[in-house]
Amino acid sequence: MGIAEDWADLLFNLDCLSKGAAKRKFRKSIKYGWGGLCCYCRSNRAETLDHLKPRSRGGSSLRSNLVPACRECNHSKASEHWLTWFQRQDFFNEIAKELIEEWISNKRFIEEELDERTIDDRATVCTTASEIRSNKNEQTCTRKSSFALTQIKNGAEKRSTEYSVV
């Protein structure tokens, strides 16, 4: 399936059987994408998800707008724009900023989707004859069905299917 952009993708694709399980799996996948650490300070364990564009300002709860954050960073940022807040912090890091911007643009998501498509894990059919088994002396069924209509009393019809064996 790839990566879910919304928790409902997990529920409606039947990866999860309940809304709660789908949300937990969705949240866990976002935290896992950042190694379980806060995307801002990179030193504390991510306990919450932060909306990069706050919901109070029209932000969505899609994967590209959610990042893992520790409680301190999440509460400190509140409903402020993430970049303005992040640049004022002592732990501001240009690389972390670039990683968050990649996350927003779904660059990682797109690359992972492309990687999955290049793997050819489909089964192939071998058409060469094998010494172990061949089609000699095997009865084949052509599955040619012929419907026979039989008249029954009162004008009713009865259908029967017959298969011919070659």
Residue frames as a rotation matrix with the C-alpha (Angstrom) as fourth column:
MET 1
0.564 0.826 0.000 0.00
0.826 -0.564 0.000 0.00
0.000 0.000 -1.000 0.00
GLY 2
-0.194 -0.631 0.751 2.74
0.458 -0.735 -0.500 2.47
0.868 0.247 0.432 0.76
ILE 3
-0.892 -0.188 -0.411 2.40
0.452 -0.406 -0.794 5.24
-0.017 -0.894 0.447 3.28
ALA 4
0.102 0.995 0.004 -1.00
0.983 -0.101 0.156 6.47
0.156 -0.012 -0.988 4.45
GLU 5
-0.645 -0.241 0.726 -1.57
0.268 -0.960 -0.080 10.21
0.716 0.143 0.683 4.09
ASP 6
-0.210 0.661 0.720 -4.56
-0.850 -0.487 0.200 10.09
0.483 -0.571 0.664 6.45
TRP 7
-0.746 -0.082 0.661 -5.56
-0.524 0.686 -0.506 7.66
-0.412 -0.723 -0.554 9.20
ALA 8
0.300 0.949 0.095 -8.74
-0.618 0.269 -0.739 6.86
-0.727 0.163 0.667 7.28
ASP 9
0.166 -0.324 -0.931 -6.60
-0.908 0.318 -0.272 5.29
0.384 0.891 -0.242 4.51
LEU 10
-0.846 -0.532 0.043 -5.61
-0.493 0.747 -0.446 2.58
0.205 -0.398 -0.894 6.98
LEU 11
-0.472 0.756 0.453 -9.22
-0.320 0.332 -0.888 1.95
-0.822 -0.564 0.085 7.96
PHE 12
0.481 0.773 -0.414 -10.77
-0.640 -0.013 -0.768 1.94
-0.599 0.635 0.488 4.49
ASN 13
0.065 -0.514 -0.855 -7.99
-0.849 0.422 -0.318 -0.16
0.525 0.747 -0.409 2.95
LEU 14
0.881 0.451 -0.144 -8.68
-0.285 0.748 0.600 -2.66
0.378 -0.488 0.787 5.75
ASP 15
-0.213 -0.960 -0.179 -5.18
-0.070 0.198 -0.978 -2.44
0.974 -0.196 -0.110 7.22
CYS 16
-0.991 0.006 0.130 -6.98
-0.130 -0.023 -0.991 -1.84
-0.003 -1.000 0.024 10.52
LEU 17
-0.526 0.838 -0.142 -10.42
0.646 0.503 0.575 -2.96
0.553 0.211 -0.806 11.61
SER 18
0.412 0.683 -0.603 -11.28
0.903 -0.395 0.170 -0.09
-0.122 -0.614 -0.780 13.94
LYS 19
0.761 -0.052 0.647 -10.99
0.179 -0.941 -0.287 3.68
0.624 0.334 -0.707 13.87
GLY 20
0.865 -0.422 0.272 -8.89
-0.425 -0.328 0.843 3.68
-0.267 -0.845 -0.464 17.04
ALA 21
0.412 -0.729 0.547 -6.43
0.464 0.684 0.563 1.10
-0.784 0.021 0.620 15.69
ALA 22
0.470 -0.202 0.859 -6.12
0.838 -0.206 -0.506 3.04
0.279 0.957 0.073 12.42
LYS 23
0.864 -0.130 0.487 -5.34
-0.195 -0.977 0.085 6.28
0.465 -0.168 -0.869 14.28
ARG 24
0.721 -0.627 0.296 -2.76
-0.250 0.162 0.954 4.58
-0.647 -0.762 -0.040 16.52
LYS 25
0.321 -0.600 0.733 -1.02
0.788 0.598 0.145 2.99
-0.525 0.531 0.665 13.54
PHE 26
0.633 -0.013 0.774 -1.09
0.571 -0.668 -0.478 6.32
0.523 0.744 -0.416 11.65
ARG 27
0.894 -0.282 0.348 0.41
-0.429 -0.763 0.483 8.25
0.129 -0.581 -0.804 14.59
LYS 28
0.583 -0.689 0.431 3.02
0.047 0.559 0.828 5.54
-0.811 -0.462 0.358 15.18
SER 29
0.436 -0.412 0.800 4.10
0.893 0.311 -0.326 5.60
-0.114 0.856 0.503 11.51
ILE 30
0.770 -0.158 0.618 4.72
0.061 -0.946 -0.319 9.37
0.635 0.283 -0.719 11.71
LYS 31
0.761 -0.506 0.405 6.80
-0.571 -0.227 0.789 8.99
-0.308 -0.832 -0.462 14.88
TYR 32
0.518 -0.557 0.649 8.67
0.430 0.826 0.366 6.07
-0.739 0.089 0.667 13.32
GLY 33
0.711 -0.187 0.678 9.45
0.635 -0.244 -0.733 8.23
0.302 0.952 -0.055 10.27
TRP 34
0.567 -0.509 0.648 11.48
-0.455 -0.849 -0.269 10.51
0.687 -0.142 -0.713 12.55
GLY 35
-0.311 -0.757 -0.575 13.13
0.064 0.587 -0.807 7.78
0.948 -0.288 -0.134 14.59
GLY 36
0.279 0.539 -0.795 10.85
0.820 0.297 0.489 8.40
0.500 -0.788 -0.359 17.58
LEU 37
-0.517 -0.544 -0.661 12.51
0.800 -0.582 -0.147 11.75
-0.305 -0.605 0.736 18.35
CYS 38
0.440 0.600 -0.668 11.13
0.368 -0.799 -0.476 15.27
-0.819 -0.037 -0.572 18.37
CYS 39
0.432 -0.257 0.864 11.60
0.892 -0.019 -0.452 16.76
0.133 0.966 0.221 14.91
TYR 40
0.860 -0.080 0.504 12.52
-0.059 -0.997 -0.057 20.14
0.507 0.020 -0.862 16.43
CYS 41
0.573 -0.649 0.500 14.97
-0.804 -0.328 0.496 19.58
-0.158 -0.687 -0.710 19.31
ARG 42
0.455 -0.332 -0.826 16.00
-0.401 0.752 -0.523 16.04
0.795 0.569 0.209 18.22
SER 43
-0.661 -0.736 0.145 16.93
-0.447 0.232 -0.864 15.26
0.602 -0.636 -0.483 21.83
ASN 44
-0.560 0.536 0.632 13.64
-0.641 0.203 -0.740 14.32
-0.525 -0.819 0.230 23.50
ARG 45
-0.838 0.355 0.413 11.31
0.460 0.868 0.187 11.44
-0.293 0.347 -0.891 22.80
ALA 46
-0.790 0.613 0.029 8.32
-0.426 -0.582 0.693 12.41
0.442 0.535 0.720 20.63
GLU 47
-0.850 0.526 -0.002 5.22
0.307 0.493 -0.814 12.04
-0.427 -0.693 -0.581 22.78
THR 48
0.172 0.925 -0.338 2.83
0.146 -0.363 -0.920 14.13
-0.974 0.109 -0.197 20.67
LEU 49
-0.232 -0.170 0.958 2.17
0.972 0.001 0.236 15.11
-0.041 0.985 0.165 17.08
ASP 50
-0.329 0.043 -0.944 2.42
0.199 -0.973 -0.114 18.78
-0.923 -0.225 0.311 16.16
HIS 51
0.604 0.526 0.598 0.46
0.744 -0.105 -0.660 20.43
-0.284 0.844 -0.455 13.35
LEU 52
-0.514 -0.845 0.149 3.01
0.836 -0.454 0.309 22.43
-0.194 0.283 0.939 11.34
LYS 53
-0.744 0.463 0.482 0.21
-0.191 -0.838 0.510 24.69
0.641 0.287 0.712 10.15
PRO 54
-0.935 0.320 0.152 -2.00
-0.094 0.189 -0.978 24.85
-0.341 -0.928 -0.146 13.26
ARG 55
-0.526 0.821 0.222 -5.57
0.841 0.464 0.278 23.65
0.125 0.333 -0.935 12.98
SER 56
0.122 0.567 -0.815 -6.68
0.641 -0.672 -0.372 26.98
-0.758 -0.477 -0.445 14.38
ARG 57
-0.206 -0.269 -0.941 -5.24
-0.476 -0.812 0.337 28.57
-0.855 0.517 0.039 11.22
GLY 58
0.565 0.598 -0.568 -6.80
-0.782 0.170 -0.599 26.09
-0.262 0.783 0.564 8.80
GLY 59
-0.504 -0.832 -0.232 -4.18
-0.863 0.498 0.088 23.34
0.043 0.245 -0.969 8.96
SER 60
0.451 0.663 -0.598 -5.18
-0.656 0.700 0.282 19.77
0.605 0.265 0.751 8.21
SER 61
0.368 -0.303 0.879 -4.49
-0.696 0.537 0.477 16.52
-0.617 -0.787 -0.013 10.01
LEU 62
0.944 -0.134 -0.302 -2.82
-0.164 0.605 -0.779 14.99
0.287 0.785 0.549 6.97
ARG 63
0.666 -0.734 -0.136 0.54
0.723 0.589 0.360 13.25
-0.184 -0.338 0.923 7.32
SER 64
-0.045 -0.730 0.682 2.37
0.807 -0.428 -0.406 16.08
0.588 0.532 0.608 5.52
ASN 65
0.173 0.151 0.973 1.14
-0.269 -0.943 0.195 18.58
0.947 -0.296 -0.123 8.17
LEU 66
0.950 0.182 0.255 1.95
-0.295 0.246 0.923 16.42
0.106 -0.952 0.288 11.20
VAL 67
0.025 -0.972 -0.233 5.37
-0.272 0.218 -0.937 15.96
0.962 0.087 -0.259 12.78
PRO 68
0.468 0.085 -0.880 6.40
0.715 0.548 0.434 14.21
0.519 -0.832 0.195 16.00
ALA 69
-0.051 -0.458 0.888 7.25
-0.279 -0.847 -0.453 16.58
0.959 -0.271 -0.084 18.84
CYS 70
-0.663 -0.160 -0.731 8.09
0.649 0.364 -0.668 16.38
0.373 -0.918 -0.137 22.52
ARG 71
0.330 0.874 -0.356 5.61
0.939 -0.266 0.220 18.00
0.097 -0.407 -0.908 24.90
GLU 72
-0.027 -0.410 -0.912 7.93
0.540 -0.773 0.332 20.93
-0.841 -0.483 0.242 25.62
CYS 73
-0.929 -0.370 -0.012 8.38
0.174 -0.464 0.869 21.90
-0.327 0.805 0.495 21.96
ASN 74
-0.480 0.818 0.316 4.73
0.723 0.166 0.670 21.34
0.496 0.550 -0.672 21.10
HIS 75
0.424 0.662 -0.618 3.46
0.897 -0.401 0.185 23.50
-0.125 -0.633 -0.764 23.97
SER 76
-0.258 -0.608 -0.751 6.10
0.409 -0.773 0.485 26.17
-0.875 -0.183 0.448 23.40
LYS 77
-0.950 -0.098 0.297 5.23
0.312 -0.239 0.919 26.47
-0.019 0.966 0.258 19.70
ALA 78
-0.375 0.902 -0.214 1.48
0.089 -0.195 -0.977 26.56
-0.923 -0.385 -0.008 20.41
SER 79
0.534 0.664 0.522 -0.32
0.613 0.121 -0.781 28.00
-0.582 0.737 -0.342 17.36
GLU 80
0.296 -0.544 -0.785 2.67
-0.475 -0.797 0.374 29.90
-0.829 0.263 -0.494 15.99
HIS 81
0.838 -0.122 -0.532 4.08
-0.485 0.282 -0.828 29.32
0.251 0.952 0.177 12.48
TRP 82
0.904 -0.427 -0.005 6.59
0.385 0.810 0.442 26.49
-0.185 -0.402 0.897 12.81
LEU 83
0.252 -0.877 0.408 9.50
0.799 -0.049 -0.599 28.19
0.545 0.477 0.689 11.01
THR 84
0.266 -0.092 0.960 9.21
-0.276 -0.961 -0.016 31.50
0.924 -0.261 -0.281 12.88
TRP 85
0.871 0.115 0.478 9.14
-0.492 0.174 0.853 29.65
0.015 -0.978 0.208 16.19
PHE 86
0.842 -0.537 0.059 11.87
0.535 0.844 0.045 27.15
-0.074 -0.006 0.997 15.23
GLN 87
0.251 -0.787 0.563 14.37
0.500 -0.392 -0.772 29.83
0.829 0.476 0.295 14.12
ARG 88
0.382 -0.062 0.922 14.13
-0.608 -0.768 0.200 31.52
0.696 -0.637 -0.331 17.54
GLN 89
0.994 0.071 0.083 15.08
-0.110 0.662 0.742 28.34
-0.002 -0.746 0.666 19.42
ASP 90
0.281 -0.946 0.162 18.61
-0.806 -0.140 0.576 27.64
-0.522 -0.292 -0.801 20.73
PHE 91
-0.190 -0.338 0.922 18.51
0.032 0.936 0.350 24.21
-0.981 0.096 -0.167 19.11
PHE 92
0.761 0.473 -0.444 17.66
-0.386 -0.220 -0.896 25.58
-0.521 0.853 0.015 15.62
ASN 93
-0.312 -0.803 0.508 19.44
0.042 0.523 0.852 23.55
-0.949 0.287 -0.129 12.98
GLU 94
-0.248 0.166 -0.954 19.46
-0.883 -0.445 0.152 24.17
-0.399 0.880 0.257 9.22
ILE 95
-0.904 -0.117 -0.412 19.48
-0.301 0.857 0.418 20.43
0.304 0.502 -0.810 8.46
ALA 96
-0.711 0.701 -0.063 16.46
0.513 0.455 -0.727 19.84
-0.481 -0.549 -0.683 10.71
LYS 97
-0.156 0.634 -0.757 14.69
-0.399 -0.742 -0.539 22.70
-0.904 0.218 0.369 8.92
GLU 98
-0.513 -0.107 -0.851 15.39
-0.857 0.110 0.503 21.07
0.040 0.988 -0.149 5.55
LEU 99
-0.981 0.149 -0.127 14.12
0.157 0.986 -0.054 17.71
0.117 -0.073 -0.990 6.80
ILE 100
-0.404 0.880 -0.250 10.86
0.317 -0.122 -0.941 19.30
-0.858 -0.460 -0.229 7.96
GLU 101
-0.122 0.326 -0.937 10.47
-0.757 -0.642 -0.125 21.05
-0.642 0.694 0.325 4.60
GLU 102
-0.823 -0.183 -0.538 11.02
-0.500 0.684 0.532 17.72
0.271 0.707 -0.654 2.81
TRP 103
-0.835 0.551 -0.002 8.37
0.444 0.670 -0.595 16.19
-0.326 -0.497 -0.804 5.05
ILE 104
-0.184 0.788 -0.588 5.91
-0.165 -0.614 -0.772 18.95
-0.969 -0.045 0.244 4.15
SER 105
-0.137 0.073 -0.988 6.50
-0.959 -0.259 0.114 18.47
-0.247 0.963 0.106 0.43
ASN 106
0.731 0.425 0.533 6.12
-0.389 0.902 -0.187 14.68
-0.561 -0.071 0.825 0.83
LYS 107
0.250 -0.712 -0.656 9.50
-0.935 -0.001 -0.356 14.21
0.252 0.702 -0.666 -0.83
ARG 108
-0.704 -0.505 0.500 10.27
-0.649 0.742 -0.165 11.15
-0.288 -0.441 -0.850 1.31
PHE 109
0.039 0.841 0.539 6.83
-0.237 0.532 -0.813 9.73
-0.971 -0.096 0.221 0.64
ILE 110
0.766 0.232 -0.600 7.23
-0.605 -0.056 -0.794 10.11
-0.218 0.971 0.098 -3.13
GLU 111
-0.168 -0.920 -0.355 10.72
-0.943 0.255 -0.215 8.55
0.288 0.299 -0.910 -3.09
GLU 112
-0.645 -0.023 0.764 9.50
-0.459 0.811 -0.363 5.59
-0.612 -0.584 -0.533 -1.02
GLU 113
0.474 0.868 0.148 6.59
-0.288 0.313 -0.905 5.07
-0.832 0.387 0.399 -3.43
LEU 114
0.577 -0.326 -0.749 9.01
-0.801 -0.049 -0.597 5.09
0.158 0.944 -0.289 -6.39
ASP 115
-0.542 -0.814 0.210 11.33
-0.840 0.525 -0.133 2.62
-0.002 -0.248 -0.969 -4.63
GLU 116
-0.249 0.533 0.808 8.43
-0.307 0.748 -0.588 0.23
-0.919 -0.395 -0.023 -4.06
ARG 117
0.738 0.610 -0.290 7.47
-0.430 0.093 -0.898 0.33
-0.521 0.787 0.331 -7.74
THR 118
0.176 -0.748 -0.640 10.96
-0.954 0.030 -0.298 -0.63
0.242 0.663 -0.708 -8.94
ILE 119
-0.660 -0.362 0.658 10.92
-0.576 0.807 -0.134 -3.90
-0.482 -0.468 -0.741 -7.02
ASP 120
-0.045 0.619 -0.784 9.55
-0.862 0.372 0.343 -6.65
0.504 0.691 0.517 -9.24
ASP 121
-0.761 -0.214 0.613 8.36
-0.577 0.655 -0.488 -9.28
-0.297 -0.725 -0.622 -6.79
ARG 122
0.329 0.924 -0.195 5.69
-0.906 0.250 -0.343 -10.78
-0.269 0.289 0.919 -9.03
ALA 123
0.023 -0.240 0.971 5.66
-0.038 0.970 0.240 -14.49
-0.999 -0.043 0.013 -9.78
THR 124
-0.264 -0.138 -0.955 6.67
-0.941 -0.179 0.286 -15.55
-0.210 0.974 -0.082 -13.28
VAL 125
0.698 0.568 0.436 5.21
-0.407 0.816 -0.410 -18.46
-0.589 0.109 0.801 -15.16
CYS 126
-0.481 -0.874 0.070 7.65
-0.526 0.352 0.774 -21.01
-0.701 0.335 -0.629 -16.51
THR 127
0.506 0.732 -0.456 6.56
-0.787 0.176 -0.591 -22.28
-0.352 0.658 0.665 -19.93
THR 128
-0.313 -0.680 -0.662 9.29
-0.843 0.520 -0.136 -24.86
0.437 0.516 -0.737 -20.43
ALA 129
0.651 0.554 -0.518 8.45
-0.325 0.821 0.469 -28.53
0.686 -0.137 0.715 -19.98
SER 130
0.045 -0.579 0.814 9.73
-0.997 0.027 0.075 -30.19
-0.066 -0.815 -0.576 -16.87
GLU 131
-0.544 -0.301 -0.783 11.02
-0.421 0.906 -0.055 -33.73
0.726 0.299 -0.619 -16.58
ILE 132
-0.971 0.176 0.161 9.23
-0.087 0.368 -0.926 -34.20
-0.222 -0.913 -0.342 -13.31
ARG 133
-0.137 0.985 0.105 5.79
0.354 0.148 -0.924 -33.37
-0.925 -0.089 -0.369 -14.61
SER 134
-0.986 -0.067 -0.152 4.41
-0.115 -0.382 0.917 -33.02
-0.120 0.922 0.369 -18.09
ASN 135
-0.252 0.963 -0.099 0.99
-0.834 -0.268 -0.482 -32.86
-0.491 -0.039 0.870 -19.63
LYS 136
-0.642 -0.001 -0.767 1.19
-0.506 0.752 0.422 -36.36
0.576 0.659 -0.483 -21.11
ASN 137
-0.551 0.485 -0.680 -1.68
0.471 0.853 0.226 -38.68
0.689 -0.195 -0.698 -20.22
GLU 138
-0.867 0.326 -0.376 -3.51
0.205 -0.453 -0.868 -35.94
-0.453 -0.830 0.326 -18.35
GLN 139
-0.148 0.908 0.393 -7.20
0.987 0.111 0.115 -35.53
0.060 0.404 -0.913 -18.83
THR 140
-0.982 -0.169 -0.078 -8.09
0.172 -0.985 -0.030 -31.96
-0.072 -0.043 0.996 -19.77
CYS 141
-0.036 0.991 -0.129 -11.40
0.861 -0.035 -0.507 -30.29
-0.507 -0.129 -0.852 -19.23
THR 142
-0.623 -0.208 0.754 -12.28
0.679 -0.623 0.389 -27.73
0.389 0.754 0.529 -21.85
ARG 143
-0.640 0.445 -0.626 -14.95
0.417 -0.483 -0.770 -26.20
-0.645 -0.754 0.123 -19.64
LYS 144
-0.876 0.482 -0.027 -17.23
-0.254 -0.413 0.875 -25.82
0.410 0.773 0.484 -22.62
SER 145
-0.730 0.671 0.133 -20.53
0.059 0.255 -0.965 -25.56
-0.681 -0.697 -0.225 -20.91
SER 146
-0.812 0.584 0.000 -23.67
-0.019 -0.026 0.999 -26.38
0.584 0.811 0.032 -22.75
PHE 147
-0.718 0.643 0.265 -26.93
-0.508 -0.225 -0.831 -25.35
-0.475 -0.732 0.489 -21.28
ALA 148
-0.857 0.502 -0.115 -29.69
0.290 0.655 0.698 -27.84
0.426 0.565 -0.707 -21.91
LEU 149
-0.623 0.735 0.267 -33.23
-0.778 -0.546 -0.310 -26.63
-0.082 -0.401 0.912 -21.56
THR 150
-0.904 0.384 -0.188 -35.72
0.363 0.922 0.136 -29.26
0.225 0.055 -0.973 -20.59
GLN 151
-0.407 0.846 0.345 -39.42
-0.558 -0.529 0.639 -28.58
0.723 0.067 0.687 -20.78
ILE 152
-0.965 0.208 -0.157 -41.30
0.249 0.557 -0.793 -29.45
-0.077 -0.804 -0.589 -17.63
LYS 153
-0.174 0.983 0.061 -45.03
0.972 0.161 0.168 -29.45
0.155 0.089 -0.984 -17.06
ASN 154
0.599 0.599 -0.531 -46.86
0.658 -0.746 -0.100 -26.11
-0.456 -0.289 -0.842 -17.16
GLY 155
0.834 -0.236 0.499 -44.31
0.303 -0.560 -0.771 -24.57
0.462 0.794 -0.395 -19.57
ALA 156
0.800 -0.592 0.100 -41.54
-0.424 -0.439 0.792 -24.22
-0.425 -0.676 -0.602 -16.94
GLU 157
0.651 -0.657 -0.380 -37.95
-0.234 0.303 -0.924 -24.75
0.722 0.690 0.044 -17.99
LYS 158
0.868 -0.484 0.109 -35.13
0.045 0.296 0.954 -26.51
-0.495 -0.823 0.278 -16.19
ARG 159
0.658 -0.713 -0.240 -31.52
-0.607 -0.315 -0.730 -25.65
0.445 0.626 -0.640 -17.00
SER 160
0.844 -0.492 0.213 -28.65
0.203 0.661 0.722 -28.04
-0.496 -0.566 0.658 -16.55
THR 161
0.517 -0.763 -0.389 -24.95
-0.852 -0.502 -0.148 -27.46
-0.082 0.408 -0.909 -17.19
GLU 162
0.913 -0.281 0.297 -22.78
0.288 0.957 0.021 -30.15
-0.291 0.066 0.955 -18.68
TYR 163
0.320 -0.887 -0.334 -19.00
-0.764 -0.450 0.462 -30.11
-0.560 0.107 -0.822 -19.04
SER 164
0.966 -0.040 -0.254 -17.28
-0.147 0.725 -0.673 -32.00
0.211 0.688 0.695 -21.78
VAL 165
0.404 -0.866 0.295 -14.06
-0.353 0.150 0.923 -33.83
-0.844 -0.478 -0.245 -21.07
VAL 166
0.660 -0.248 -0.709 -11.60
-0.725 0.038 -0.688 -34.28
0.198 0.968 -0.154 -23.92
